[in-house]
């Protein structure tokens, strides 16, 4: 049986609910027109706005729910499924609530924040569907810690082999051993090939400088080169793992803070509307 | 395959201890996975690292599960096993031993490189997650939410509740003025309300309370309600219809601002038809018909007809079109067909082909027309000359006494002064330069008076006045008696100025149409013909409440207004000194019930 994602949860139960909600909103919007047009303050506008606000609060509850050990209301997968589909339906519901009216005000700020939250959520769905399989493919049977240990073993071997080679070889190998970093700053974690990687430099150096060696030294250099290539491969896999994990997490650093900004803007929007009723 | 596995472990002093195990299996899987018979529990070993087996010819071999495996320092994919070979599996070393008697293969394995302490204990730190960087969801969430709430909720609310408080009402960064509640503005104000600027409290006086009528009325004090509340019954009706709930009586329930320059006035029919489609259910005693959709349910137009000889409210009756042919009693002889003849009419300078606009001149608003007057529109052709030999003399228009006096004065002047008129004097021809004797003067004056009265009778009964006015000789009047104002009855002119005063029809917006396409006057021989088009005529172009692709809008608001007496209401603003029906109206007559209405209308800005 094929692995089912959260999108297919209970035969698309929440997709159907979201579609129903969207269709009902469109029908209500089309049928009812207030005397001064369709806008948030018309009767249908109030209903759509209430639904949208309730959905936003309910969907943010996922953040609380997922931290609860006893997440037994449909399970976490059900919550994520509802979160994704109902969240997407907000695009239609909130747009109809606003009656396609925008301006430079807190009302449109709340709308814009909501759209940003949803779009960042789309990236999250993409990330959850794509990166875990990429990570599995990249790691195979290894674990990240296993890779680090293998690299450490290779480092010892590299040091040993390099000892019988000229000083500059020892130096470049030492640099690779000491200064090769897995992970690091945000940008380093996200970059495909960190700039100025000492292992990268060592591979290039050993390849180029090895041509000047002769006899026994050349053979040693050959072995060193093979080891360094293995290390480079392992380092790349470890870094790819870090990168995929970072990409898998990155969207949340937009999604969550924007959600809270949205919650603030939503509150301000509602108070503003009724303060100056 | 019978296999001897020897695990070698060493104590601190480096002394080896052996643990032997005999297996009878087809293949030996090597790895850290639990399904591997040679189970090497270390993260540096692959889940399934290698397989050791025995070929059908009895040769034992090792095969890497993926990629290659290091045997005696060389990387191989598959290798035949010989005693003394060292196979590296991560930190383990497998050595092929000479198999004892009865065994196919013997292997010893030993852990050479123990797991580094910091990893084995899980204390090693690696910045390999965004969680270990400066990024913080919690911090960013707090920052965003607090910033938004402070700028868009706390500042405006605090300032609105306490304008004199510590928070400024406006800030001006880089020359741009931002007021505390600017971001709350949901949309542009109606054009007239733009002058409020950013003073939201002008309408939104109390927090969390909807804008009240008092706010509107402070600037618009003279806006009328839907009908006049001039009787007890009407007051009660007003209460019942409009004051049922607080919300129903709100100006803002119809007039919604912040909807752009045109959003303030409702243009829809349901505003009206929610009551007028079934008015009796709201007010059983009403005389008004039910009106739903202009295209289907609108009754025939009712014309405001002047009643000859009546004044006050009785001077106007409302008569529906579509019944017996209606006739206006304007008391004016005016055949439209003669005036609009394509051959033209005789004028002082020859024949002239007349057009509607020669007499019907749009008023300042362009919606209706200035009254047609004798002086401005008729007299150029219909001269009031009475003596052909004195073409520049005309009788005054409007008062019979003035006419009699003017004619008498003319002929008296003619006989007494030295005029070229061949006055026949009883005493014969008067020589030039000779002064008349007293007897002669009296005789001349007698003649002049008779002549003048004859001419006046002609004017009143035969030509000039008679050609337009309905003039009858008073019964008692003797044709031989001297002319006097009482001798004739001139029926008063009563031309209706507004046939449909409860609707508005902007003529300027219909200027693309020929006048005759609605007003069929080209064949009209009498001023009694009424050329006001009926509802069918309007429906040719105007649809109903629903927007139709091939029709102009035909909502209630297209022709009617809600507020009685307002500038945009269906009741027209009469010219000062006239009533809506067009009758002369005396503003000093305080008994006239129309006075109040007219004054109100005139004073409306």
HADDOCK unambig.tbl for C-alpha pairs under 7 A between the chains (distance, minus, plus):
assign (segid A and resid 35 and name CA) (segid B and resid 266 and name CA) 6.16 0.50 0.50
assign (segid A and resid 35 and name CA) (segid B and resid 268 and name CA) 6.35 0.50 0.50
assign (segid A and resid 36 and name CA) (segid B and resid 256 and name CA) 6.95 0.50 0.50
assign (segid A and resid 36 and name CA) (segid B and resid 263 and name CA) 6.35 0.50 0.50
assign (segid A and resid 36 and name CA) (segid B and resid 266 and name CA) 6.44 0.50 0.50
assign (segid A and resid 103 and name CA) (segid B and resid 187 and name CA) 6.72 0.50 0.50
assign (segid A and resid 104 and name CA) (segid B and resid 183 and name CA) 6.86 0.50 0.50
assign (segid A and resid 105 and name CA) (segid B and resid 183 and name CA) 4.16 0.50 0.50
assign (segid A and resid 105 and name CA) (segid B and resid 184 and name CA) 5.78 0.50 0.50
assign (segid A and resid 105 and name CA) (segid B and resid 185 and name CA) 6.28 0.50 0.50
assign (segid A and resid 105 and name CA) (segid B and resid 186 and name CA) 6.60 0.50 0.50
assign (segid A and resid 106 and name CA) (segid B and resid 152 and name CA) 6.63 0.50 0.50
assign (segid A and resid 106 and name CA) (segid B and resid 183 and name CA) 5.19 0.50 0.50
assign (segid A and resid 106 and name CA) (segid B and resid 184 and name CA) 5.81 0.50 0.50
assign (segid A and resid 107 and name CA) (segid B and resid 186 and name CA) 7.00 0.50 0.50
assign (segid A and resid 141 and name CA) (segid B and resid 46 and name CA) 6.21 0.50 0.50
assign (segid A and resid 141 and name CA) (segid B and resid 47 and name CA) 5.73 0.50 0.50
assign (segid A and resid 142 and name CA) (segid B and resid 46 and name CA) 6.20 0.50 0.50
assign (segid A and resid 146 and name CA) (segid B and resid 43 and name CA) 4.70 0.50 0.50
assign (segid A and resid 146 and name CA) (segid B and resid 44 and name CA) 4.80 0.50 0.50
assign (segid A and resid 149 and name CA) (segid B and resid 44 and name CA) 5.92 0.50 0.50
assign (segid A and resid 150 and name CA) (segid B and resid 44 and name CA) 5.66 0.50 0.50
assign (segid A and resid 182 and name CA) (segid B and resid 128 and name CA) 6.68 0.50 0.50
assign (segid A and resid 183 and name CA) (segid B and resid 127 and name CA) 5.31 0.50 0.50
assign (segid A and resid 183 and name CA) (segid B and resid 128 and name CA) 4.30 0.50 0.50
assign (segid A and resid 184 and name CA) (segid B and resid 127 and name CA) 5.05 0.50 0.50
assign (segid A and resid 184 and name CA) (segid B and resid 128 and name CA) 6.28 0.50 0.50
assign (segid A and resid 185 and name CA) (segid B and resid 133 and name CA) 6.03 0.50 0.50
assign (segid A and resid 186 and name CA) (segid B and resid 130 and name CA) 6.33 0.50 0.50
assign (segid A and resid 186 and name CA) (segid B and resid 133 and name CA) 6.27 0.50 0.50
assign (segid A and resid 189 and name CA) (segid B and resid 128 and name CA) 6.95 0.50 0.50
assign (segid A and resid 242 and name CA) (segid B and resid 128 and name CA) 5.60 0.50 0.50
assign (segid A and resid 242 and name CA) (segid B and resid 129 and name CA) 6.75 0.50 0.50
assign (segid A and resid 246 and name CA) (segid B and resid 129 and name CA) 6.14 0.50 0.50
assign (segid A and resid 246 and name CA) (segid B and resid 130 and name CA) 5.90 0.50 0.50
assign (segid A and resid 253 and name CA) (segid B and resid 137 and name CA) 5.48 0.50 0.50
assign (segid A and resid 256 and name CA) (segid B and resid 137 and name CA) 6.43 0.50 0.50
assign (segid A and resid 256 and name CA) (segid B and resid 141 and name CA) 6.58 0.50 0.50
assign (segid A and resid 257 and name CA) (segid B and resid 137 and name CA) 6.02 0.50 0.50
assign (segid A and resid 257 and name CA) (segid B and resid 140 and name CA) 5.34 0.50 0.50
assign (segid A and resid 257 and name CA) (segid B and resid 141 and name CA) 3.75 0.50 0.50
assign (segid A and resid 257 and name CA) (segid B and resid 144 and name CA) 6.41 0.50 0.50
assign (segid A and resid 258 and name CA) (segid B and resid 141 and name CA) 6.91 0.50 0.50
assign (segid A and resid 260 and name CA) (segid B and resid 141 and name CA) 5.44 0.50 0.50
assign (segid A and resid 260 and name CA) (segid B and resid 144 and name CA) 6.72 0.50 0.50
assign (segid A and resid 260 and name CA) (segid B and resid 145 and name CA) 5.31 0.50 0.50
assign (segid A and resid 261 and name CA) (segid B and resid 141 and name CA) 6.71 0.50 0.50
assign (segid A and resid 261 and name CA) (segid B and resid 144 and name CA) 4.70 0.50 0.50
assign (segid A and resid 261 and name CA) (segid B and resid 145 and name CA) 4.05 0.50 0.50
assign (segid A and resid 261 and name CA) (segid B and resid 148 and name CA) 6.29 0.50 0.50
assign (segid A and resid 264 and name CA) (segid B and resid 145 and name CA) 5.08 0.50 0.50
assign (segid A and resid 264 and name CA) (segid B and resid 148 and name CA) 5.88 0.50 0.50
assign (segid A and resid 264 and name CA) (segid B and resid 149 and name CA) 5.33 0.50 0.50
assign (segid A and resid 265 and name CA) (segid B and resid 148 and name CA) 5.97 0.50 0.50
assign (segid A and resid 265 and name CA) (segid B and resid 149 and name CA) 6.63 0.50 0.50
assign (segid A and resid 268 and name CA) (segid B and resid 149 and name CA) 6.51 0.50 0.50
assign (segid A and resid 268 and name CA) (segid B and resid 152 and name CA) 5.94 0.50 0.50
assign (segid A and resid 268 and name CA) (segid B and resid 153 and name CA) 4.92 0.50 0.50
assign (segid A and resid 272 and name CA) (segid B and resid 184 and name CA) 5.87 0.50 0.50
assign (segid A and resid 274 and name CA) (segid B and resid 208 and name CA) 5.14 0.50 0.50
assign (segid A and resid 275 and name CA) (segid B and resid 207 and name CA) 4.73 0.50 0.50
assign (segid A and resid 275 and name CA) (segid B and resid 208 and name CA) 4.33 0.50 0.50
assign (segid A and resid 276 and name CA) (segid B and resid 204 and name CA) 5.36 0.50 0.50
assign (segid A and resid 276 and name CA) (segid B and resid 207 and name CA) 5.99 0.50 0.50
assign (segid A and resid 276 and name CA) (segid B and resid 208 and name CA) 6.24 0.50 0.50
assign (segid A and resid 277 and name CA) (segid B and resid 204 and name CA) 6.89 0.50 0.50
assign (segid A and resid 277 and name CA) (segid B and resid 208 and name CA) 5.82 0.50 0.50
assign (segid A and resid 277 and name CA) (segid B and resid 209 and name CA) 5.92 0.50 0.50
assign (segid A and resid 277 and name CA) (segid B and resid 210 and name CA) 4.59 0.50 0.50
assign (segid A and resid 277 and name CA) (segid B and resid 211 and name CA) 6.53 0.50 0.50
